[in-house]
């Protein structure tokens, strides 16, 4: 079982990795990042990924308020590293989440 900040972090990760139309009867849940992962690498794509993540959390995860979010391209692994810090309602300290976005063919 997962409690407190870890449960919210797990919920955020699931939300971010979900694309539009994957949830039955709720086509707009998710961050829809798969389309952006196949675009050529540029600062605009990093900003778009960051904006999609912020929008998804703001719309669909009321327990978390994002305080810091960084997306950077990892050239060695051909992936994006995401580092996020958020304040959870009812917790005194911020929660940090790190994960990797990598395209799968």
N, CA, C and O of each residue as an XYZ file, in Angstrom:
420
protein
N       0.825     -1.188      0.000
C       0.000      0.000      0.000
C       0.867      1.248      0.000
O       1.985      1.254      0.515
N       0.330      2.289     -0.582
C       1.049      3.548     -0.680
C       0.250      4.616      0.075
O      -0.971      4.699     -0.058
N       0.956      5.433      0.868
C       0.300      6.442      1.686
C       0.829      7.833      1.395
O       1.898      7.993      0.806
N       0.076      8.832      1.809
C       0.457     10.243      1.820
C       0.995     10.730      0.480
O       0.356     10.563     -0.558
N       2.187     11.336      0.520
C       2.776     11.929     -0.682
C       3.089     10.915     -1.754
O       3.026     11.228     -2.943
N       3.427      9.697     -1.349
C       3.725      8.655     -2.343
C       2.488      8.281     -3.154
O       2.598      7.996     -4.347
N       1.322      8.278     -2.528
C       0.102      7.946     -3.273
C      -0.221      9.036     -4.288
O      -0.663      8.746     -5.399
N      -0.001     10.287     -3.905
C      -0.242     11.390     -4.843
C       0.788     11.354     -5.963
O       0.445     11.600     -7.119
N       2.049     11.052     -5.643
C       3.096     10.952     -6.661
C       2.778      9.837     -7.655
O       2.974     10.003     -8.859
N       2.292      8.712     -7.156
C       1.925      7.608     -8.042
C       0.745      7.998     -8.927
O       0.717      7.649    -10.107
N      -0.215      8.705     -8.381
C      -1.358      9.168     -9.160
C      -0.924     10.149    -10.249
O      -1.425     10.093    -11.372
N       0.007     11.045     -9.918
C       0.510     12.009    -10.898
C       1.266     11.297    -12.011
O       1.103     11.633    -13.185
N       2.083     10.327    -11.657
C       2.830      9.590    -12.674
C       1.877      8.853    -13.614
O       2.080      8.857    -14.829
N       0.843      8.224    -13.065
C      -0.155      7.549    -13.911
C      -0.880      8.534    -14.807
O      -1.152      8.233    -15.969
N      -1.194      9.701    -14.284
C      -1.869     10.726    -15.063
C      -0.991     11.214    -16.208
O      -1.468     11.388    -17.330
N       0.279     11.431    -15.930
C       1.195     11.939    -16.948
C       1.443     10.911    -18.052
O       1.576     11.281    -19.219
N       1.504      9.654    -17.703
C       1.777      8.611    -18.693
C       0.539      8.181    -19.468
O       0.629      7.326    -20.349
N      -0.609      8.758    -19.154
C      -1.857      8.447    -19.852
C      -2.037      9.413    -21.014
O      -1.792     10.611    -20.875
N      -2.459      8.898    -22.145
C      -2.752      9.725    -23.316
C      -4.245      9.968    -23.416
O      -5.045      9.279    -22.783
N      -4.607     10.953    -24.218
C      -6.019     11.213    -24.449
C      -6.669      9.974    -25.067
O      -6.022      9.229    -25.803
N      -7.932      9.763    -24.769
C      -8.761      8.669    -25.286
C      -8.368      7.291    -24.750
O      -8.853      6.287    -25.271
N      -7.526      7.205    -23.747
C      -7.196      5.911    -23.154
C      -8.158      5.535    -22.029
O      -8.311      4.353    -21.720
N      -8.802      6.513    -21.419
C      -9.737      6.256    -20.332
C     -11.153      6.257    -20.914
O     -11.590      7.265    -21.469
N     -11.876      5.132    -20.793
C     -13.228      5.080    -21.358
C     -14.138      6.151    -20.743
O     -14.122      6.372    -19.532
N     -14.919      6.802    -21.583
C     -15.896      7.811    -21.214
C     -15.277      9.086    -20.636
O     -16.008      9.978    -20.206
N     -13.978      9.185    -20.619
C     -13.276     10.404    -20.185
C     -12.097     10.646    -21.134
O     -10.946     10.422    -20.761
N     -12.379     11.098    -22.348
C     -11.321     11.175    -23.358
C     -10.259     12.241    -23.094
O      -9.201     12.194    -23.722
N     -10.492     13.200    -22.192
C      -9.540     14.287    -21.996
C      -8.661     14.120    -20.770
O      -7.960     15.057    -20.389
N      -8.681     12.946    -20.141
C      -7.810     12.712    -18.989
C      -6.434     12.293    -19.493
O      -6.331     11.434    -20.369
N      -5.391     12.883    -18.955
C      -4.024     12.542    -19.325
C      -3.250     13.757    -19.795
O      -3.794     14.856    -19.903
N      -1.975     13.545    -20.072
C      -1.109     14.633    -20.519
C      -0.804     14.565    -22.008
O      -0.293     15.532    -22.574
N      -1.106     13.440    -22.656
C      -0.937     13.272    -24.102
C       0.492     13.595    -24.547
O       0.698     14.406    -25.449
N       1.462     12.964    -23.916
C       2.862     13.241    -24.208
C       3.450     12.381    -25.317
O       4.518     12.705    -25.837
N       2.791     11.308    -25.688
C       3.336     10.408    -26.702
C       3.592     11.126    -28.018
O       4.612     10.887    -28.664
N       2.691     11.992    -28.419
C       2.864     12.729    -29.672
C       4.089     13.630    -29.621
O       4.769     13.805    -30.633
N       4.380     14.202    -28.458
C       5.528     15.100    -28.337
C       6.854     14.361    -28.289
O       7.884     14.929    -28.651
N       6.855     13.116    -27.853
C       8.105     12.366    -27.747
C       8.703     12.021    -29.113
O       9.900     11.754    -29.214
N       7.883     12.027    -30.154
C       8.361     11.693    -31.495
C       8.713     12.929    -32.320
O       9.058     12.807    -33.495
N       8.629     14.103    -31.725
C       9.014     15.333    -32.405
C      10.527     15.532    -32.293
O      11.147     15.004    -31.370
N      11.129     16.283    -33.213
C      12.553     16.586    -33.090
C      12.837     17.358    -31.797
O      12.017     18.161    -31.352
N      13.982     17.112    -31.214
C      14.331     17.721    -29.929
C      14.563     19.216    -30.109
O      15.300     19.643    -30.997
N      13.922     19.998    -29.251
C      14.109     21.448    -29.250
C      13.610     21.993    -27.916
O      12.873     21.317    -27.198
N      14.013     23.210    -27.591
C      13.501     23.819    -26.353
C      11.981     24.004    -26.375
O      11.341     23.981    -25.324
N      11.406     24.185    -27.554
C       9.947     24.324    -27.656
C       9.242     23.042    -27.239
O       8.192     23.099    -26.599
N       9.798     21.890    -27.587
C       9.189     20.611    -27.208
C       9.308     20.416    -25.702
O       8.370     19.928    -25.070
N      10.438     20.787    -25.118
C      10.583     20.695    -23.663
C       9.544     21.571    -22.960
O       8.957     21.162    -21.958
N       9.320     22.777    -23.489
C       8.302     23.660    -22.914
C       6.901     23.084    -23.083
O       6.073     23.183    -22.177
N       6.636     22.483    -24.239
C       5.320     21.882    -24.472
C       5.073     20.712    -23.528
O       3.967     20.562    -23.010
N       6.085     19.882    -23.296
C       5.950     18.771    -22.356
C       5.676     19.308    -20.957
O       4.804     18.806    -20.248
N       6.425     20.330    -20.571
C       6.232     20.939    -19.253
C       4.824     21.519    -19.111
O       4.182     21.340    -18.076
N       4.347     22.208    -20.136
C       3.003     22.791    -20.088
C       1.922     21.716    -20.029
O       0.948     21.864    -19.290
N       2.077     20.638    -20.796
C       1.085     19.555    -20.763
C       1.031     18.898    -19.385
O      -0.046     18.563    -18.891
N       2.194     18.718    -18.771
C       2.234     18.114    -17.437
C       1.556     19.028    -16.426
O       0.748     18.571    -15.617
N       1.880     20.319    -16.467
C       1.255     21.275    -15.537
C      -0.260     21.322    -15.725
O      -1.005     21.322    -14.746
N      -0.717     21.363    -16.970
C      -2.152     21.428    -17.243
C      -2.867     20.178    -16.749
O      -3.938     20.275    -16.149
N      -2.290     19.009    -16.992
C      -2.923     17.758    -16.565
C      -3.040     17.695    -15.046
O      -4.072     17.280    -14.520
N      -1.995     18.103    -14.343
C      -2.036     18.065    -12.877
C      -3.027     19.090    -12.343
O      -3.773     18.804    -11.407
N      -3.041     20.274    -12.927
C      -3.966     21.311    -12.481
C      -5.413     20.888    -12.678
O      -6.252     21.134    -11.812
N      -5.714     20.259    -13.798
C      -7.093     19.878    -14.115
C      -7.556     18.622    -13.389
O      -8.717     18.535    -12.989
N      -6.661     17.642    -13.210
C      -7.123     16.316    -12.782
C      -6.561     15.829    -11.444
O      -6.930     14.744    -10.995
N      -5.697     16.581    -10.807
C      -5.170     16.148     -9.506
C      -5.291     17.295     -8.503
O      -4.348     18.068     -8.333
N      -6.440     17.412     -7.839
C      -6.664     18.544     -6.929
C      -5.850     18.472     -5.637
O      -5.768     19.468     -4.919
N      -5.253     17.337     -5.323
C      -4.488     17.190     -4.079
C      -3.091     17.772     -4.181
O      -2.416     17.907     -3.160
N      -2.630     18.122     -5.378
C      -1.245     18.568     -5.571
C      -1.193     19.944     -6.218
O      -1.994     20.277     -7.092
N      -0.226     20.729     -5.762
C       0.065     22.028     -6.363
C       1.538     22.008     -6.759
O       2.415     21.924     -5.899
N       1.804     22.084     -8.053
C       3.180     21.990     -8.564
C       3.941     23.254     -8.187
O       3.523     24.365     -8.513
N       5.059     23.074     -7.499
C       5.885     24.218     -7.123
C       7.097     24.358     -8.046
O       7.559     25.472     -8.294
N       7.611     23.245     -8.553
C       8.767     23.299     -9.442
C       8.703     22.130    -10.414
O       8.389     21.006    -10.023
N       8.999     22.393    -11.670
C       8.953     21.360    -12.707
C      10.049     21.644    -13.716
O      10.145     22.749    -14.250
N      10.882     20.631    -13.974
C      11.964     20.770    -14.950
C      11.943     19.579    -15.891
O      11.861     18.431    -15.456
N      12.015     19.859    -17.174
C      12.094     18.827    -18.204
C      13.373     19.081    -18.978
O      13.602     20.189    -19.462
N      14.212     18.050    -19.096
C      15.457     18.206    -19.844
C      15.693     16.970    -20.706
O      15.347     15.849    -20.335
N      16.285     17.211    -21.850
C      16.562     16.131    -22.790
C      17.849     15.424    -22.389
O      18.859     16.076    -22.125
N      17.820     14.113    -22.344
C      18.990     13.291    -22.040
C      19.459     12.662    -23.350
O      18.889     11.675    -23.816
N      20.486     13.235    -23.927
C      20.949     12.803    -25.244
C      21.518     11.388    -25.232
O      21.386     10.664    -26.219
N      22.140     10.990    -24.145
C      22.754      9.664    -24.064
C      21.709      8.554    -24.131
O      21.972      7.488    -24.687
N      20.536      8.798    -23.572
C      19.493      7.768    -23.553
C      18.333      8.081    -24.484
O      17.366      7.321    -24.551
N      18.423      9.206    -25.211
C      17.370      9.614    -26.130
C      16.019      9.653    -25.411
O      15.043      9.054    -25.863
N      15.982     10.360    -24.295
C      14.776     10.441    -23.481
C      14.719     11.808    -22.800
O      15.666     12.592    -22.866
N      13.598     12.073    -22.152
C      13.432     13.301    -21.385
C      13.398     12.950    -19.904
O      12.672     12.050    -19.483
N      14.186     13.665    -19.127
C      14.176     13.505    -17.676
C      13.244     14.562    -17.101
O      13.355     15.746    -17.422
N      12.324     14.120    -16.247
C      11.365     15.027    -15.631
C      11.619     15.029    -14.132
O      11.652     13.975    -13.495
N      11.798     16.216    -13.576
C      11.964     16.394    -12.140
C      10.880     17.347    -11.686
O      10.744     18.448    -12.220
N      10.099     16.916    -10.689
C       8.982     17.717    -10.244
C       8.917     17.742     -8.722
O       9.175     16.739     -8.057
N       8.572     18.886     -8.196
C       8.342     19.047     -6.770
C       6.953     19.644     -6.613
O       6.604     20.607     -7.296
N       6.161     19.074     -5.714
C       4.816     19.598     -5.505
C       4.468     19.587     -4.028
O       5.008     18.809     -3.242
N       3.553     20.471     -3.677
C       3.033     20.533     -2.320
C       1.702     19.806     -2.300
O       0.807     20.099     -3.094
N       1.581     18.864     -1.393
C       0.350     18.098     -1.268
C      -0.479     18.681     -0.138
O       0.055     19.077      0.898
N      -1.771     18.732     -0.342
C      -2.664     19.238      0.685
C      -2.602     18.300      1.890
O      -2.794     17.092      1.752
N      -2.338     18.849      3.049
C      -2.261     18.051      4.265
C      -0.864     17.594      4.641
O      -0.686     16.977      5.691
N       0.126     17.877      3.819
C       1.508     17.513      4.134
C       2.324     18.778      4.371
O       2.093     19.807      3.737
N       3.281     18.688      5.293
C       4.094     19.844      5.643
C       5.254     20.080      4.686
O       5.680     21.221      4.500
N       5.765     19.029      4.085
C       6.956     19.139      3.257
C       6.611     18.877      1.786
O       5.659     18.154      1.494
N       7.369     19.452      0.875
C       7.132     19.168     -0.544
C       7.554     17.738     -0.898
O       8.440     17.161     -0.268
N       6.910     17.194     -1.903
C       7.197     15.846     -2.387
C       7.900     15.978     -3.732
O       7.494     16.782     -4.572
N       8.955     15.188     -3.938
C       9.737     15.227     -5.173
C       9.525     13.948     -5.955
O       9.522     12.855     -5.390
N       9.345     14.092     -7.270
C       9.146     12.952     -8.165
C      10.106     13.080     -9.332
O      10.216     14.152     -9.928
N      10.800     12.003     -9.667
C      11.684     11.942    -10.837
C      11.235     10.785    -11.708
O      10.942      9.704    -11.198
N      11.176     10.996    -13.010
C      10.923      9.887    -13.908
C      11.419     10.230    -15.300
O      11.773     11.372    -15.592
N      11.437      9.221    -16.146
C      11.990      9.341    -17.496
C      10.865      9.115    -18.503
O      10.075      8.180    -18.373
N      10.807      9.982    -19.498
C       9.886      9.806    -20.618
C      10.681      9.349    -21.813
O      11.563     10.062    -22.293
N      10.372      8.159    -22.297
C      11.105      7.606    -23.428
C      10.104      7.050    -24.424
O       9.128      6.398    -24.054
N      10.362      7.317    -25.674
C       9.444      6.804    -26.686
C       9.686      5.317    -26.911
O      10.817      4.835    -26.843
N       8.601      4.606    -27.180
C       8.660      3.177    -27.443
C       8.114      2.971    -28.843
O       7.046      3.477    -29.189
N       8.849      2.232    -29.633
C       8.413      2.038    -31.028
C       7.492      0.874    -31.143
O       7.026      0.562    -32.238
